[in-house]
Amino acid sequence: MLSMKSKNLLICGLTIGTLSSCYQEIPNPAHLGKTIEVNASIQDGQTRAADNSWAVGDAIGIYMKKSTNSLSSSALAQNVKYITANGSGTFESSDPAKAITLPYTGTKVDFIAYYPYKTTISSYSYPVNLSDQSKQTDIDLLYSDNAKAITPSNPSVSLNFVHQLSKIVLNITSNKSDYSLSGLRVKIANVGITASFSLIDGSLGAPETIGNIALKTSADGSSAEAILMPSSDLSDKTLIFIVGEDSYTIPLKTISNISSFDKSTKYTFDIELHPMTGATAKMTSTEITDWINTPAESATIDQDSLPYAGSSENPYTIEEAKGNMGEKDVWVKGYIVGYYSGTSYSSFVNNAESVTKNTNIALASSATETDPAKTFPISLSAGSTIKDVLNLQTHPENLSKEILIKGDLESYYGTVGMKTVKNVTIDGVSY
């Protein structure tokens, strides 16, 4: 029989054992409320998001997960927005109430981060869209997964971001001093435009759409640049330069030492245009601190003898126009098949009876098209001669007529269309 003292000792031991089994990870009071301190750099220690530095207000998205887990709904922090207020590379939560706090138990955690920040990320898949090159920092996808096994005893999180895409830079001149490059347009044909990037494993999926991308080009035509999807095969890709009605084409398969566009790599081309006689293209490596160096290469081509696609002599079809959103000053040929009564292409009306809107028309490849998804919306600006000539409210007889129209290919009525119209030819008369 146990004595009273023995009973007390037994109860005490059971109590301690029970408490111990309930708390496998003993909380450390010093770890309570310990938020992370974030410093970010881009490859090789460069603190940048564009070509020199982070910009004021640049935002990244951060996930925190247990070190033993993959990124999933169990992550301890999900797409928390952090910003660098002064562009220094030190990031803080945009909302202090949502600042990421490390587990007070001391559990080791890993961090995954990306740039540029998006409010909504579905299934940990980042949507890549390179159709608009006007602001390079908005499409320069960066990814970091190097910060691992972080604990509250050292809350400093150093994120090393890596470029996930490729970049080309063109320096452009002419061998004729009186040949103006002002208004030069440059595009690259047959490249990936949209894709999905996995934040789980840092992989870029195959392109979901392929087409032409208009490069960001300086007003004087002396330079152009684009961020592109990596590609292991350049044999079907082409650089196209358009100056007025002159065009120059450089098939990338002629660049013998470069057979791919690799991730994190910037390629610099020196281009000299030779009006009427051809163009000389030389690809050189430069001292690059934020991207990987590339080898040098040169190529010589003849000036195009045929009109370029999208010119008045060789206008885009409706299908081609839909695949080249972002291009400017291009010609499109199609039939007037109706108009849109609402605010999206689904409101397409394929007749000219009792027309309720005179601010748009719909084009199609066939004069008898009835499928809204196959139409191409054209904006008719108030007070313009083009509106007076084309709108079906005033001219119902325009239905089924073929027209040639020039403008910019943009998102319009929920699809690709032409919001900015500059010229049109109908019934053989140009406006």
MARZADO-615179 format. One line per 8 residues: their letters; for each residue x, y, z of C-alpha. Coordinates in nm, 4 decimals, padded with zeros to 6 digits. Example, Ala and Ser with C-alpha at 12.3 -4.5 7.8 and 13.67 -1.06 7.14 Angstrom:
<pts>
as = 01.2300,-00.4500,00.7800 ~ 01.3670,-00.1060,00.7140
</pts>
This chain:
<pts>
mlsmkskn = 00.0000,00.0000,00.0000 ~ 00.1327,00.3398,-00.1046 ~ 00.1886,00.5984,00.1571 ~ 00.0350,00.9474,00.1222 ~ 00.3775,01.0881,00.0307 ~ 00.4209,00.8258,-00.2429 ~ 00.0748,00.9051,-00.3830 ~ 00.1566,01.2730,-00.3998
llicglti = 00.4818,01.2028,-00.5827 ~ 00.3012,00.9769,-00.8326 ~ 00.0322,01.2371,-00.9067 ~ 00.2992,01.5016,-00.9489 ~ 00.4904,01.2824,-01.1932 ~ 00.1773,01.2066,-01.3958 ~ 00.0955,01.5752,-01.4182 ~ 00.4395,01.6649,-01.5478
gtlsscyq = 00.4291,01.3805,-01.7998 ~ 00.0876,01.4883,-01.9256 ~ 00.1987,01.8486,-01.9709 ~ 00.5132,01.7359,-02.1482 ~ 00.3173,01.5222,-02.3963 ~ 00.0770,01.8100,-02.4726 ~ 00.3557,02.0570,-02.5537 ~ 00.6083,01.8888,-02.7771
eipnpahl = 00.7268,02.2373,-02.8835 ~ 00.7712,02.4518,-02.5753 ~ 00.6895,02.8200,-02.6422 ~ 00.9753,03.0602,-02.5865 ~ 00.8457,03.3920,-02.4490 ~ 01.1337,03.5732,-02.6196 ~ 00.9991,03.4598,-02.9573 ~ 00.6477,03.5958,-02.9146
gktievna = 00.5537,03.8529,-03.1810 ~ 00.8917,03.8322,-03.3560 ~ 00.8365,03.9739,-03.7047 ~ 01.0701,03.9145,-03.9962 ~ 01.3236,04.1673,-04.1234 ~ 01.3405,04.1509,-04.5033 ~ 01.6306,04.2517,-04.7258 ~ 01.6167,04.1703,-05.0960
siqdgqtr = 01.8809,04.1482,-05.3676 ~ 01.8836,04.0368,-05.7295 ~ 02.1447,03.7812,-05.8411 ~ 02.5076,03.8413,-05.7565 ~ 02.4131,04.0813,-05.4766 ~ 02.2651,04.3513,-05.7010 ~ 01.9835,04.5341,-05.5212 ~ 01.7676,04.6061,-05.8239
aadnswav = 01.4350,04.5448,-05.9939 ~ 01.4999,04.7340,-06.3175 ~ 01.8529,04.7877,-06.4525 ~ 02.0059,04.9715,-06.1571 ~ 01.8042,04.9702,-05.8336 ~ 01.4784,04.8921,-05.6672 ~ 01.2319,05.1740,-05.7240 ~ 01.0499,05.3525,-05.4439
gdaigiym = 00.7327,05.1583,-05.3676 ~ 00.8363,04.8345,-05.5416 ~ 00.6295,04.5516,-05.3975 ~ 00.6972,04.1796,-05.3550 ~ 00.4719,03.8938,-05.2446 ~ 00.5984,03.6671,-04.9646 ~ 00.4928,03.3189,-04.8508 ~ 00.6133,03.1481,-04.5311
kkstnsls = 00.5908,02.7720,-04.4841 ~ 00.7290,02.5101,-04.2496 ~ 01.0657,02.3870,-04.3720 ~ 00.9393,02.0309,-04.4083 ~ 00.6398,02.1294,-04.6241 ~ 00.5938,02.2309,-04.9845 ~ 00.4047,02.5494,-05.0682 ~ 00.0327,02.4858,-05.0247
ssalaqnv = -00.2735,02.6060,-04.8368 ~ -00.0971,02.5010,-04.5167 ~ 00.1567,02.7821,-04.5588 ~ 00.1800,03.0001,-04.2488 ~ 00.1749,03.3233,-04.4525 ~ 00.0099,03.3633,-04.7909 ~ 00.1073,03.6273,-05.0484 ~ 00.1794,03.9040,-04.7978
kyitangs = 00.2642,04.2321,-04.9660 ~ 00.5970,04.3889,-04.8672 ~ 00.7249,04.7168,-05.0093 ~ 01.0534,04.9057,-05.0136 ~ 00.9567,05.2590,-04.9149 ~ 01.2804,05.4217,-05.0289 ~ 01.4093,05.1770,-05.2894 ~ 01.6955,05.0620,-05.0653
gtfessdp = 01.6114,04.6909,-05.0788 ~ 01.4787,04.6836,-04.7223 ~ 01.1164,04.5716,-04.7337 ~ 00.8365,04.6121,-04.4804 ~ 00.4780,04.4925,-04.4766 ~ 00.2466,04.7340,-04.6590 ~ 00.0011,04.6731,-04.3746 ~ 00.1693,04.6540,-04.0312
akaitlpy = -00.1203,04.4439,-03.9042 ~ -00.0302,04.1776,-04.1602 ~ 00.3457,04.1717,-04.0962 ~ 00.4714,03.8118,-04.0978 ~ 00.5405,03.6787,-03.7479 ~ 00.7714,03.3819,-03.6988 ~ 00.6348,03.0770,-03.5098 ~ 00.6947,03.1367,-03.1357
tgtkvdfi = 00.7674,02.7664,-03.0955 ~ 01.0918,02.8095,-03.2840 ~ 00.9772,02.5928,-03.5765 ~ 01.2072,02.6360,-03.8755 ~ 01.0426,02.8037,-04.1736 ~ 01.1245,02.8711,-04.5404 ~ 01.0286,03.1701,-04.7516 ~ 00.9196,03.1968,-05.1129
ayypyktt = 00.8843,03.5390,-05.2732 ~ 00.8232,03.6925,-05.6139 ~ 00.8164,04.0282,-05.7934 ~ 00.6184,04.2187,-05.9165 ~ 00.3398,04.1788,-05.6623 ~ -00.0110,04.0734,-05.7651 ~ -00.3106,04.0983,-05.5332 ~ -00.4555,03.7667,-05.6447
issysypv = -00.2580,03.4493,-05.7102 ~ -00.4599,03.1416,-05.8040 ~ -00.3300,02.7933,-05.7170 ~ 00.0206,02.9361,-05.6593 ~ 00.0479,03.0058,-06.0329 ~ 00.1786,03.3488,-06.1363 ~ 00.0306,03.4738,-06.4674 ~ 00.2964,03.5964,-06.7118
nlsdqskq = 00.1827,03.8362,-06.9858 ~ 00.4450,04.0074,-07.2000 ~ 00.2137,04.1784,-07.4501 ~ 00.2716,04.5257,-07.3041 ~ 00.6413,04.6179,-07.2923 ~ 00.5916,04.9868,-07.2101 ~ 00.7004,04.9473,-06.8470 ~ 00.9694,04.6816,-06.8126
tdidllys = 00.9574,04.6584,-06.4333 ~ 00.5939,04.5474,-06.4517 ~ 00.6874,04.2303,-06.6404 ~ 01.0386,04.1506,-06.5107 ~ 00.9457,03.8358,-06.3183 ~ 01.1767,03.7648,-06.0226 ~ 01.1659,03.4655,-05.7880 ~ 01.3330,03.3790,-05.4589
dnakaitp = 01.3365,03.0531,-05.2638 ~ 01.6790,03.0723,-05.0993 ~ 01.5712,03.1750,-04.7461 ~ 01.5422,02.8472,-04.5559 ~ 01.5382,02.7196,-04.1962 ~ 01.4709,03.0649,-04.0477 ~ 01.4026,03.0794,-03.6719 ~ 01.3018,03.3584,-03.4291
snpsvsln = 01.6539,03.3651,-03.2887 ~ 01.7627,03.5212,-03.6198 ~ 01.4596,03.6877,-03.7840 ~ 01.6588,03.8484,-04.0670 ~ 01.5372,03.7152,-04.4019 ~ 01.7687,03.7793,-04.6978 ~ 01.5862,03.7124,-05.0215 ~ 01.7999,03.6594,-05.3307
fvhqlski = 01.5825,03.7086,-05.6379 ~ 01.6636,03.5586,-05.9764 ~ 01.5361,03.6774,-06.3166 ~ 01.3054,03.4147,-06.4621 ~ 01.2843,03.5625,-06.8119 ~ 01.5242,03.6779,-07.0864 ~ 01.5943,04.0286,-07.2107 ~ 01.7077,04.1771,-07.5411
vlnitsnk = 01.8439,04.5292,-07.5917 ~ 01.8921,04.6806,-07.9365 ~ 02.1175,04.9773,-08.0150 ~ 02.0103,05.1048,-08.3557 ~ 02.1839,05.3338,-08.6076 ~ 02.1784,05.3999,-08.9825 ~ 02.4690,05.4292,-09.2237 ~ 02.3024,05.7380,-09.3738
sdyslsgl = 02.3148,06.0528,-09.1642 ~ 01.9977,06.1933,-09.3237 ~ 01.7947,05.8755,-09.2611 ~ 01.5693,05.9518,-08.9654 ~ 01.4857,05.6694,-08.7246 ~ 01.2191,05.8771,-08.5527 ~ 00.9012,05.6736,-08.5190 ~ 01.0861,05.3444,-08.5678
rvkianvg = 00.8830,05.0401,-08.4679 ~ 01.0466,04.7110,-08.3729 ~ 00.8823,04.3777,-08.3103 ~ 00.9888,04.0204,-08.2601 ~ 00.7780,03.7538,-08.4270 ~ 00.6626,03.4106,-08.3113 ~ 00.7483,03.4361,-07.9413 ~ 00.5628,03.3382,-07.6251
itasfsli = 00.3258,03.6048,-07.4953 ~ 00.1460,03.4429,-07.2013 ~ 00.2357,03.1558,-06.9690 ~ 00.2059,03.0423,-06.6074 ~ 00.4896,03.0380,-06.3543 ~ 00.4741,02.7972,-06.0594 ~ 00.5592,02.9575,-05.7254 ~ 00.5755,02.6069,-05.5798
dgslgape = 00.8840,02.4915,-05.7690 ~ 00.9918,02.7997,-05.9656 ~ 00.9194,02.6550,-06.3099 ~ 00.7852,02.8423,-06.6115 ~ 00.5237,02.6587,-06.8121 ~ 00.5131,02.6371,-07.1914 ~ 00.3737,02.9475,-07.3677 ~ -00.0057,02.9525,-07.3717
tignialk = -00.0210,03.2059,-07.6555 ~ 00.2379,03.2776,-07.9248 ~ 00.2564,03.5830,-08.1491 ~ 00.4400,03.9088,-08.2108 ~ 00.5650,04.1423,-07.9373 ~ 00.6253,04.5111,-08.0014 ~ 00.9485,04.6213,-07.8324 ~ 00.9665,04.9309,-07.6146
tsadgssa = 01.1365,05.1753,-07.8522 ~ 01.2793,05.5203,-07.7845 ~ 01.1171,05.8162,-07.9609 ~ 01.4280,05.8789,-08.1716 ~ 01.4534,05.5116,-08.2702 ~ 01.8047,05.4687,-08.1344 ~ 01.7200,05.1912,-07.8901 ~ 01.4634,04.9216,-07.8206
eailmpss = 01.4205,04.6547,-07.5558 ~ 01.1979,04.3660,-07.4589 ~ 01.1631,04.1089,-07.1849 ~ 01.0899,03.7714,-07.3392 ~ 01.0207,03.4157,-07.2372 ~ 01.3227,03.1868,-07.2428 ~ 01.3294,02.9736,-07.5570 ~ 01.5501,02.6796,-07.6471
dlsdktli = 01.4962,02.7285,-08.0215 ~ 01.5200,03.0599,-08.2102 ~ 01.4998,02.9134,-08.5614 ~ 01.1432,03.0399,-08.6212 ~ 01.1830,03.3815,-08.4576 ~ 01.2463,03.7092,-08.6393 ~ 01.3308,04.0694,-08.5534 ~ 01.1430,04.3217,-08.7688
fivgedsy = 01.2288,04.6923,-08.7991 ~ 00.9796,04.9326,-08.9586 ~ 01.0694,05.2915,-09.0544 ~ 00.7813,05.4555,-09.2386 ~ 00.7137,05.2182,-09.5266 ~ 01.0615,05.0602,-09.5118 ~ 01.1130,04.7330,-09.3308 ~ 01.4132,04.5194,-09.2332
tiplktis = 01.4020,04.1586,-09.1172 ~ 01.6604,03.9646,-08.9199 ~ 01.5847,03.5908,-08.8835 ~ 01.7413,03.4896,-08.5532 ~ 01.8468,03.1586,-08.7048 ~ 02.1182,03.3570,-08.8847 ~ 02.2823,03.4343,-08.5493 ~ 02.5025,03.1253,-08.5534
nissfdks = 02.6466,03.1489,-08.2010 ~ 02.3099,03.2110,-08.0348 ~ 02.0574,02.9332,-08.0584 ~ 01.8480,03.0114,-07.7509 ~ 01.7257,03.2820,-07.5144 ~ 01.8206,03.1633,-07.1672 ~ 01.6711,03.2529,-06.8324 ~ 01.8387,03.5439,-06.6521
tkytfdie = 02.0307,03.6413,-06.9642 ~ 02.0399,03.9774,-07.1413 ~ 02.1395,03.9932,-07.5085 ~ 02.2597,04.3199,-07.6629 ~ 02.2357,04.3739,-08.0396 ~ 02.4047,04.6569,-08.2284 ~ 02.1930,04.7167,-08.5395 ~ 02.2911,04.9326,-08.8365
lhpmtgat = 02.0186,04.9896,-09.0944 ~ 02.1260,05.0328,-09.4568 ~ 01.8377,05.1901,-09.6513 ~ 01.7817,05.0240,-09.9904 ~ 02.0908,04.8077,-09.9568 ~ 02.0291,04.6090,-09.6380 ~ 02.0938,04.6117,-09.2685 ~ 02.3909,04.5000,-09.0675
akmtstei = 02.3173,04.3405,-08.7325 ~ 02.5903,04.2808,-08.4804 ~ 02.5295,04.1134,-08.1471 ~ 02.7793,04.2009,-07.8740 ~ 02.8286,04.1179,-07.5113 ~ 02.8686,04.4072,-07.2706 ~ 02.9708,04.4320,-06.9081 ~ 02.6489,04.3343,-06.7338
tdwintpa = 02.6284,04.3203,-06.3567 ~ 02.2661,04.2238,-06.3181 ~ 02.2219,03.9688,-06.5967 ~ 02.4476,03.6992,-06.7411 ~ 02.6924,03.7946,-07.0180 ~ 02.6326,03.6759,-07.3742 ~ 02.8727,03.5993,-07.6610 ~ 02.9312,03.8260,-07.9605
esatidqd = 02.7881,03.7596,-08.3055 ~ 02.7247,03.9527,-08.6282 ~ 02.4967,03.9082,-08.9282 ~ 02.4166,04.0937,-09.2504 ~ 02.0743,04.0971,-09.4190 ~ 01.9067,04.2582,-09.7204 ~ 01.6278,04.5123,-09.6898 ~ 01.2878,04.3470,-09.7321
slpyagss = 01.1629,04.3334,-10.0901 ~ 00.8048,04.2499,-09.9862 ~ 00.5782,04.4752,-09.7769 ~ 00.5855,04.3882,-09.4090 ~ 00.2869,04.2275,-09.2391 ~ 00.0543,04.4959,-09.1077 ~ 00.1406,04.7473,-09.3808 ~ -00.1179,04.9002,-09.6145
enpytiee = 00.0098,04.6748,-09.8944 ~ 00.0060,04.3637,-09.6750 ~ -00.2579,04.4290,-09.4049 ~ -00.3317,04.1945,-09.1185 ~ -00.6289,03.9647,-09.1464 ~ -00.8702,03.9724,-08.8530 ~ -00.7120,03.6560,-08.7145 ~ -00.3608,03.8002,-08.7438
akgnmgek = -00.4681,04.1248,-08.5775 ~ -00.6113,03.9340,-08.2824 ~ -00.2733,03.7652,-08.2329 ~ -00.0750,04.0876,-08.2269 ~ -00.2207,04.2953,-07.9466 ~ 00.0079,04.5819,-07.8512 ~ 00.1226,04.6663,-08.2020 ~ 00.0716,05.0240,-08.3149
dvwvkgyi = 00.0077,05.1906,-08.6506 ~ -00.0882,04.8699,-08.8294 ~ -00.3369,04.8126,-09.1094 ~ -00.6178,04.5567,-09.0814 ~ -00.8558,04.4378,-09.3530 ~ -01.2047,04.3073,-09.2809 ~ -01.5767,04.3283,-09.3493 ~ -01.8198,04.5443,-09.1523
vgyysgts = -02.0582,04.2887,-09.0018 ~ -02.2443,04.4921,-08.7383 ~ -02.1870,04.6779,-08.4131 ~ -02.1975,04.6303,-08.0339 ~ -02.5006,04.7451,-07.8381 ~ -02.3457,04.6955,-07.4930 ~ -01.9993,04.7055,-07.3381 ~ -01.8494,04.3729,-07.4487
yssfvnna = -01.8079,04.1751,-07.7688 ~ -02.0918,03.9460,-07.6577 ~ -02.3353,04.2323,-07.7303 ~ -02.2594,04.1985,-08.1032 ~ -02.5535,04.2801,-08.3327 ~ -02.5065,04.1420,-08.6845 ~ -02.7384,04.3784,-08.8709 ~ -02.7831,04.7487,-08.9405
esvtkntn = -03.1494,04.7758,-08.8472 ~ -03.2473,05.0321,-08.5817 ~ -02.8839,05.0782,-08.4804 ~ -02.8646,05.1947,-08.1165 ~ -02.4950,05.2876,-08.1067 ~ -02.2880,05.4871,-08.3514 ~ -01.9616,05.4756,-08.1538 ~ -01.8348,05.1405,-08.2808
ialassat = -01.8480,04.8874,-08.5607 ~ -01.7586,04.5187,-08.5768 ~ -01.5276,04.3694,-08.8387 ~ -01.4825,04.0045,-08.9343 ~ -01.3028,03.7955,-09.1955 ~ -01.6335,03.6968,-09.3526 ~ -01.9102,03.9379,-09.4565 ~ -02.1676,03.6945,-09.3139
etdpaktf = -02.0043,03.6294,-08.9741 ~ -02.2489,03.5855,-08.6827 ~ -02.0183,03.4554,-08.4058 ~ -01.9307,03.7395,-08.1618 ~ -01.6033,03.5666,-08.0696 ~ -01.4817,03.6002,-08.4290 ~ -01.5465,03.9733,-08.4529 ~ -01.3021,04.2623,-08.4171
pislsags = -01.4326,04.5815,-08.2492 ~ -01.3456,04.9250,-08.3912 ~ -01.3910,05.2434,-08.1874 ~ -01.5396,05.5458,-08.3645 ~ -01.4321,05.8633,-08.1848 ~ -01.6904,06.1360,-08.1368 ~ -01.6626,06.4204,-08.3847 ~ -01.4231,06.2383,-08.6171
tikdvlnl = -01.4582,06.2133,-08.9931 ~ -01.3983,05.8393,-08.9657 ~ -01.7006,05.8056,-08.7380 ~ -01.9146,06.0084,-08.9770 ~ -01.8103,05.7855,-09.2668 ~ -01.8265,05.4413,-09.1014 ~ -02.1034,05.4297,-08.8384 ~ -02.3996,05.2109,-08.9259
qthpenls = -02.6562,05.4409,-08.7691 ~ -02.5925,05.6991,-09.0416 ~ -02.4747,05.4573,-09.3106 ~ -02.6546,05.1209,-09.2810 ~ -02.5423,05.0565,-09.6397 ~ -02.1889,05.0001,-09.5040 ~ -02.2920,04.6581,-09.3724 ~ -02.0924,04.3825,-09.5483
keilikgd = -01.8482,04.6295,-09.7072 ~ -01.4774,04.5498,-09.6926 ~ -01.2570,04.8199,-09.5418 ~ -00.8875,04.8809,-09.4761 ~ -00.8260,05.0490,-09.1421 ~ -00.5138,05.1684,-08.9563 ~ -00.4607,05.2073,-08.5826 ~ -00.3354,05.0502,-08.2598
lesyygtv = -00.4224,04.6958,-08.1515 ~ -00.5509,04.7131,-07.7951 ~ -00.7842,04.5459,-07.5483 ~ -01.1340,04.6657,-07.6385 ~ -01.4813,04.5305,-07.5612 ~ -01.3253,04.2346,-07.3780 ~ -01.1201,04.1185,-07.6746 ~ -00.8514,04.2489,-07.9106
gmktvknv = -00.9683,04.5473,-08.1147 ~ -00.8764,04.8936,-08.2356 ~ -00.9520,05.1821,-07.9979 ~ -00.7263,05.4386,-08.1620 ~ -00.8159,05.4651,-08.5311 ~ -00.5967,05.6807,-08.7576 ~ -00.6909,05.6093,-09.1185 ~ -00.9493,05.4146,-09.3141
tidgvsy = -01.0186,05.3295,-09.6769 ~ -01.3740,05.2409,-09.7822 ~ -01.5221,05.2280,-10.1334 ~ -01.1771,05.3190,-10.2636 ~ -01.1690,05.6505,-10.0748 ~ -00.9186,05.7151,-09.7934 ~ -00.9887,05.9248,-09.4820
</pts>
